[in-house]
Structure formats: structure tokens, C-alpha cells
Amino acid sequence: AVDQVWAPRVRAVCKLWDLELDAPRGTDSWRPKYFEVLRPRCDGIYVGECRYVHNIRPGASMEAKLISKSYHWVDYRRYVRFLPPDPQDGSLRALVLRDVCPFKEAAEVLVKVDPSRHENIPEHHHNLRNEHRSSSAQLQATQGQLRARVMAGTYSFEGSRVQIQLATGGDNYRMEFELSHGDADFWGTLTWVDYVMFTKGDEEVKFDLGRSELDAKEPRDYQKNHFPHLSIRTCRSLEHLA
């Protein structure tokens, strides 16, 4: 009875992502197979917890909690949402958001944005100003402000590699990740492999990911962790896309 539920799901997910079906043998169940199929998770949003040390010049800040400090930690997040293959033309679309907002606020925006119609605004138009918002200002950020920070693009998926392509202001960005299950069953993780910008002047700019040579999930310098791995967080409104 259980296999009657899970067998169709395994076949459907393999067909959706054009993957080879590895049917269970003997008395093995279909249920584990469903969770073993490696593919971009569309039933949630991948989240990377970024942070770095911001040095404060004497007298540069009048905030009571910072006035006597020479530095403070700045925390922000990078969110990635993958959409399943488009049923009409098979297009693979993705949304990327970098902001200090909490997951709930990011999810409310990313669930509503249509990547096929969204217009990307160059990052330098809203870069540092929002990243250094105070805690109270973070809570006041409107959905409109967050929507303006969302970047829509396409992605490709082959084997365990996922590559996101974004374009804005004449520049093109390519993000490449290693996709894995992570440390738990059916737990999705994206680990940075490469991040490149191609300017409108045809210049190629590679970003320093700052990863440890021993473990790509660990930063080389713990005071500058701008490209941590991203882990999936499921959303109730996206559960039907699992």
C-alpha cells in the first residue's frame, strides 16, 4: 500500500528532472528512493547565513550600543528559490535575494515574484544602504523594497552542479553550486563553487569566495563569511512542489 503511494511520486520526479529511474530491488521500499533523488528543491528556499566584521572609526556612530566599540558584526542572508521546469517550454527559473530581512519576510516576497516578468535592478542601486540597516529599520522594510532587491534569472542542473545566470544593468552574473543532500535525509545544501561577473565591456570578474582549502563549507577568514553554503528551508505554501 505504501509503495502504491511512493512509486508514482518517484517516477514523476525522475520524469520532471529527466533523471534515470533507479527502481528498488527485492523487498526494498519506494519511499527512500523518493528522498534519494538529487535535484534542486522547489518546496522551499535555500538560505545562506552571511556575516562579517564592520570596523567603526572613533566617533563614527552615535548609536548607544556602538559608541564605545571599534567594530560590530553585520549579519545578512542570501536566499535562493528554484522553480520547477516550466510545463510549457521547460525553462528553469530562479530568484535570488540578498538582504538582512528574516526568512519569513523573504519567503513572502519570493513566493509571489514571477521570475518571467520581474525586472532586475542593478545591485549598486541598493547595496550598502540596506545591508547596514539598524534592527528597527529592518523590521520596517516593505515588501516593495524587498521585491526591488530580488534578482530573477535562469538556472541549469546537471549531475550535482547547479548554475544560476542573472543579468542586470548590462552585466551578467554566473553562480555555480555543488548540490548535495546535506547532513540529513532529504536535506538540500548548495555549496559555492564559482561566482563570476561578465561586465558589459566584456571584462570577466571572479569573486573571491573566501572558502577554506580544507572544507568549502568553512570560511578562510571567520571575520568575512560572505559566501557560506545555503541550506533548504521548506515553505508551507510551496509544499506541493516537492
C-alpha positions as CSV (number, residue, x, y, z in Angstrom):
1,A,0.0,0.0,0.0
2,V,2.8,2.4,0.9
3,D,4.6,1.7,-2.4
4,Q,1.4,2.4,-4.3
5,V,1.8,6.0,-3.0
6,W,5.5,6.5,-3.4
7,A,6.2,4.7,-6.7
8,P,4.2,7.2,-8.8
9,R,6.0,10.0,-7.0
10,V,9.4,8.6,-7.7
11,R,8.6,8.1,-11.4
12,A,7.1,11.6,-11.6
13,V,10.1,13.4,-10.1
14,C,12.5,11.5,-12.3
15,K,10.5,12.4,-15.4
16,L,10.2,16.0,-14.3
17,W,14.0,16.4,-14.0
18,D,14.9,14.0,-16.8
19,L,16.7,11.6,-14.4
20,E,17.3,7.9,-14.7
21,L,14.9,5.8,-12.6
22,D,16.6,3.6,-10.1
23,A,13.8,1.2,-9.1
24,P,14.2,-0.5,-5.7
25,R,15.2,-4.2,-5.7
26,G,13.6,-7.1,-4.0
27,T,11.7,-6.0,-0.9
28,D,13.2,-2.5,-0.8
29,S,10.7,0.3,-0.5
30,W,10.0,3.1,-3.0
31,R,9.8,5.7,-0.2
32,P,13.6,6.1,0.4
33,K,14.1,6.4,-3.4
34,Y,12.0,9.5,-3.5
35,F,14.2,11.2,-1.0
36,E,17.4,9.9,-2.6
37,V,16.8,11.6,-5.9
38,L,19.2,14.5,-6.1
39,R,17.5,17.6,-7.6
40,P,17.0,21.3,-6.8
41,R,14.5,21.6,-4.0
42,C,11.5,23.6,-5.1
43,D,9.4,23.1,-1.9
44,G,11.3,25.7,0.0
45,I,14.0,28.4,-0.2
46,Y,17.8,27.9,0.2
47,V,19.3,30.2,2.9
48,G,22.9,31.2,3.4
49,E,23.7,32.9,6.7
50,C,26.3,35.5,5.9
51,R,28.3,37.7,8.3
52,Y,31.3,39.9,8.6
53,V,33.1,42.3,10.9
54,H,32.4,46.0,10.2
55,N,35.1,48.3,11.7
56,I,33.9,51.5,13.3
57,R,36.0,54.7,13.3
58,P,36.0,56.6,16.6
59,G,33.1,58.9,16.7
60,A,31.6,57.5,13.5
61,S,28.5,56.1,15.2
62,M,26.1,57.8,17.7
63,E,24.2,54.6,18.5
64,A,24.4,53.9,22.2
65,K,25.3,50.2,21.7
66,L,28.1,51.0,19.2
67,I,29.5,54.3,20.6
68,S,32.2,52.6,22.6
69,K,33.0,49.8,20.2
70,S,35.7,49.6,17.5
71,Y,33.7,47.0,15.4
72,H,30.5,45.1,15.3
73,W,29.2,42.1,13.4
74,V,26.9,42.6,10.4
75,D,24.6,39.7,9.6
76,Y,22.7,39.2,6.4
77,R,21.3,36.4,4.3
78,R,21.3,35.2,0.7
79,Y,18.1,33.5,-0.4
80,V,17.8,31.3,-3.5
81,R,14.5,29.9,-4.8
82,F,14.3,27.4,-7.6
83,L,11.2,27.0,-9.6
84,P,10.4,23.6,-11.2
85,P,10.7,23.2,-15.0
86,D,8.1,25.3,-16.8
87,P,5.4,23.0,-18.1
88,Q,5.1,25.0,-21.4
89,D,8.7,25.2,-22.5
90,G,10.8,23.5,-19.8
91,S,12.5,26.8,-18.8
92,L,14.3,26.7,-15.4
93,R,13.9,29.9,-13.5
94,A,15.4,31.1,-10.2
95,L,15.1,34.0,-7.8
96,V,18.0,35.4,-5.6
97,L,17.7,37.9,-2.8
98,R,20.5,39.3,-0.6
99,D,19.2,41.2,2.4
100,V,19.2,41.4,6.2
101,C,15.5,40.6,6.4
102,P,14.4,37.4,8.3
103,F,13.2,34.3,6.5
104,K,9.5,34.9,6.9
105,E,9.7,38.3,5.1
106,A,11.9,37.0,2.4
107,A,9.7,34.0,1.8
108,E,6.5,36.2,1.5
109,V,8.2,38.1,-1.3
110,L,10.0,35.2,-3.1
111,V,6.8,33.2,-3.3
112,K,4.9,36.0,-5.0
113,V,7.5,37.2,-7.6
114,D,7.0,36.0,-11.1
115,P,10.6,35.5,-12.5
116,S,9.4,35.6,-16.1
117,R,8.2,39.1,-15.7
118,H,10.4,40.5,-12.9
119,E,12.7,43.4,-13.8
120,N,16.2,43.3,-12.2
121,I,17.5,46.5,-10.7
122,P,21.4,46.9,-10.6
123,E,22.7,45.9,-7.2
124,H,24.8,49.1,-6.7
125,H,21.5,51.0,-6.6
126,H,20.6,49.3,-3.2
127,N,23.8,47.7,-2.0
128,L,25.3,49.0,1.3
129,R,22.4,51.2,2.3
130,N,20.1,48.3,3.1
131,E,22.9,45.9,4.3
132,H,23.6,48.3,7.2
133,R,20.1,48.9,8.3
134,S,19.5,49.0,12.1
135,S,17.4,46.3,13.7
136,S,14.3,48.6,13.8
137,A,14.8,49.6,10.2
138,Q,15.0,46.0,9.2
139,L,11.5,45.4,10.5
140,Q,10.1,48.3,8.7
141,A,11.4,47.2,5.3
142,T,8.4,46.9,3.0
143,Q,7.7,44.1,0.6
144,G,8.1,46.6,-2.2
145,Q,11.7,47.4,-1.1
146,L,12.5,43.7,-0.8
147,R,10.9,43.0,-4.2
148,A,13.2,45.6,-5.7
149,R,16.2,43.7,-4.4
150,V,15.1,40.4,-5.9
151,M,17.1,39.2,-8.9
152,A,15.4,36.9,-11.4
153,G,17.3,34.6,-13.7
154,T,17.6,31.1,-15.2
155,Y,19.5,28.0,-14.0
156,S,20.8,24.8,-15.3
157,F,21.0,21.5,-13.5
158,E,23.3,18.6,-14.5
159,G,24.5,15.9,-12.2
160,S,25.2,17.6,-8.9
161,R,26.0,21.0,-10.3
162,V,23.6,23.9,-10.4
163,Q,24.4,27.1,-12.3
164,I,22.4,30.3,-12.0
165,Q,22.5,33.0,-14.6
166,L,21.5,36.6,-13.8
167,A,21.6,39.8,-15.8
168,T,21.2,43.4,-14.7
169,G,22.4,46.8,-15.9
170,G,24.3,45.3,-18.8
171,D,26.3,43.0,-16.6
172,N,25.8,39.2,-16.4
173,Y,26.4,37.1,-13.3
174,R,27.0,33.3,-13.1
175,M,26.8,31.5,-9.8
176,E,27.8,27.9,-9.6
177,F,27.0,25.5,-6.8
178,E,27.5,21.9,-5.8
179,L,24.2,20.3,-4.9
180,S,24.0,17.7,-2.1
181,H,21.6,16.2,0.3
182,G,23.5,17.7,3.3
183,D,23.7,16.0,6.7
184,A,20.2,14.6,6.9
185,D,17.7,12.7,4.7
186,F,16.1,14.9,2.1
187,W,18.0,18.0,3.3
188,G,19.2,20.2,0.4
189,T,22.5,22.0,0.5
190,L,24.2,24.3,-2.0
191,T,28.0,24.8,-1.7
192,W,29.7,27.6,-3.7
193,V,31.9,26.5,-6.5
194,D,32.3,29.7,-8.5
195,Y,30.9,33.2,-8.9
196,V,31.7,35.3,-11.9
197,M,30.6,38.7,-13.3
198,F,30.8,39.5,-17.0
199,T,30.6,43.3,-17.5
200,K,29.0,45.0,-20.5
201,G,32.6,45.8,-21.5
202,D,33.3,42.0,-21.8
203,E,35.5,42.0,-18.7
204,E,35.4,38.8,-16.6
205,V,35.5,39.4,-12.8
206,K,35.8,36.5,-10.5
207,F,34.6,36.9,-6.9
208,D,36.8,35.6,-4.1
209,L,34.6,33.2,-2.3
210,G,36.8,33.2,0.7
211,R,36.5,29.5,1.3
212,S,38.8,27.2,3.3
213,E,41.0,24.9,1.2
214,L,40.2,22.1,3.6
215,D,36.5,22.5,3.6
216,A,34.5,24.5,1.1
217,K,31.7,25.0,3.7
218,E,34.1,26.8,6.1
219,P,35.4,30.4,5.5
220,R,39.1,31.1,5.1
221,D,38.6,34.1,7.4
222,Y,35.8,33.8,10.0
223,Q,35.5,37.6,10.1
224,K,34.5,37.7,6.4
225,N,32.0,35.0,5.6
226,H,30.1,36.4,2.5
227,F,29.6,33.1,0.7
228,P,28.6,30.4,3.2
229,H,26.8,27.2,2.0
230,L,23.0,27.5,1.6
231,S,20.6,25.1,3.3
232,I,16.9,24.5,2.3
233,R,14.1,25.7,4.5
234,T,10.7,24.4,3.5
235,C,7.7,26.7,3.0
236,R,4.2,25.5,3.6
237,S,2.9,27.4,0.5
238,L,5.5,25.5,-1.7
239,E,5.0,22.0,-0.3
240,H,3.1,20.9,-3.4
241,L,6.3,21.5,-5.4
242,A,8.4,18.8,-3.5
